[in-house]
Amino acid sequence: MSMHLARPSILYKNSFLRQSAAITAEGRLRYLQQPLTTENFEHLLQTLFDFEQLDKIPKGNVPMSVYWLVEGEEFLGNLNLRHCLNDELLYMGGHIGYFIAPEHRRKGYGCKILELGLQEAKNRGLEKVLITCDKQNEASAKIIERNGGVYENEVWWEPSNDYKKRYWIQLTA
């Protein structure tokens, strides 16, 4: 079975649960219930699908679709595709956020998840997308550049006490 983006599903429950502690420890997926268990996994799935509906997301947020990079029933990574940008996301955050689960890093999956996410963005009708990364995260910067990212600038992001690099990727000719 080939690697692809899938909607979050009960099919990937065991793999996701196995990796959730490491993912949460990194501060990723802040909306994960603590602790994530077999019993509340379906609630997590509903929460992820609710992110797509403007009337179900917290005020000030934008709708987004969540995808998981999977191979067979193995969860490899997460991609958030924001349908539009608000002022905060235009400054820092962008249209796409992604990560690879710690045990699957350094295998080329970062490039693949972004490549597939860009296709989803294009399918959604976006003409260009903004993607940001920590200034110190050279691996992420390389992934963005390999996928056509054009560096625009760096901005200071107070919550992380660090600079963020901003890249644009043109999806249409």
Secondary structure, DSSP 8 states (H G I E B T S, - for coil): --EEEE---GGGHHHHHHHHHHHHHTT--TTS-SS--TTTHHHHHHHHHHTT-GGGS-TT---EEEEEEEETTEEEEEEEEESS--HHHHHTTBSEEEEE-GGG-SSSHHHHHHHHHHHHHHHTT-SEEEEEEETT-HHHHHHHHHTT-EEEEEEEEGGGTEEEEEEEEE---
